[in-house]
């Protein structure tokens, strides 16, 4: 009996945190910071991200939104009445 290897693909896309380009995590270059993995469209975007201090926003990250957070769910944003 012949064995067949099956490759798993995720069909998940994410955004490069520097330029905002959509990338495929299965084939994109990546780097880790603070236990999180970020994916990049090119070595130059990865290099720029690594040179940016942790916590600083890159051009590809909108104000109040970082990788893993969707619009309307940024840190510090409260719902309901403001104090």
SVG drawing of the C-alpha trace seen along z (x, -y; Angstrom):
<svg xmlns="http://www.w3.org/2000/svg" viewBox="-23 -61 40 63">
<polyline fill="none" stroke="black" stroke-width="0.4" points="0.0,0.0 1.3,-3.4 1.5,-6.1 0.4,-9.7 1.7,-12.7 -0.8,-15.4 0.4,-18.9 -1.6,-21.1 -2.5,-24.5 -4.2,-27.1 -5.6,-29.5 -5.2,-32.2 -3.8,-35.6 -2.4,-38.3 -1.1,-41.8 2.6,-42.8 2.8,-45.2 5.1,-47.6 3.5,-48.2 0.0,-46.6 0.4,-44.2 -1.6,-40.9 0.8,-38.0 0.4,-34.2 1.9,-33.0 2.7,-29.6 5.2,-31.2 6.1,-34.6 9.2,-35.4 8.6,-36.1 10.0,-37.3 9.0,-37.0 8.7,-39.7 7.2,-39.3 6.0,-35.8 4.1,-36.9 5.0,-36.1 4.7,-38.7 4.8,-38.0 6.4,-40.1 6.2,-40.6 9.9,-41.2 13.2,-41.1 13.3,-45.0 9.9,-45.1 11.2,-42.6 14.4,-44.5 12.4,-47.8 10.1,-46.1 13.0,-44.6 14.6,-48.1 11.4,-49.6 11.2,-49.6 8.6,-47.2 5.3,-49.1 6.0,-51.7 3.5,-51.6 4.7,-50.8 3.1,-52.5 1.0,-49.4 -0.6,-49.4 -3.4,-51.9 -3.8,-54.0 -5.1,-52.0 -5.0,-48.8 -2.2,-46.2 -1.8,-42.7 -4.6,-40.5 -6.9,-43.3 -9.8,-44.3 -11.3,-47.7 -13.4,-48.7 -11.5,-46.4 -8.4,-48.4 -6.8,-48.4 -8.2,-51.0 -11.4,-51.5 -14.4,-51.3 -18.0,-50.7 -21.0,-52.5 -20.9,-55.7 -17.6,-57.5 -16.5,-58.7"/>
</svg>
